[in-house]
């Protein structure tokens, strides 16, 4: 079995392909719990001012 991923060809033996298929089936049957992580960005106005202050004089 061969598949192309990001411009690279990946060659798998039949045993490797069978193991991969089995793992995908197990993952689909028992998916992980959802991730509740939230990224807090902060105030966009303060962020814009900080960027302007840092990069205003660079050209």
N, C-alpha and C positions, 0 to 999 in steps of 0.2 A: 504494500500500500504506500502511496506517495501523496503528499499534499503540499500545497504552496502556501507559505505564511510569510508575510512581509518581504516578499521577494526572494525568500529562501525555500528551497525544496527540502522537505523533511521525509526521509524514508523510514518506514516502520516495518518490522517483521510481522508476520501474521499473529504471532503470540503477543507482541506489543500492541497491535491494533485491537486484539480481543480483550486485553486487559484495559485498554483505554475505553473501549465501548462499555465494558462492565462497570468501570468507575463512573462513567457518565450516567449510566442507568441508576446506580446507587445514589449519586448526587441528586438526580431528578426526583427520585423517590423520597429522599430525606434531605431537603434543602436546609442550609444553615439558617439560624434565627436572623431576622432583619436587624440591620445596624441602625441604632438610634443616635449615632454621633451627629452633632450639629456644629457647623463651623460658624463662629461668631466673627463677623467682619469688622464691626465697629462703625463709627460715624463716617460716612462718605465725604462730608465736608472737611473734617479734620484730616482725613487721608489725602484729599486733593491738595489741601494747604501744605501738608508735609512734603508731598511730591514736588509741588511748585517751589518750595523753599530749597529742597535738595538739588533740583535740576534746573532752576531758572537761569543760572549763569553759565551753564554748559552749552556748548554749541558744537 
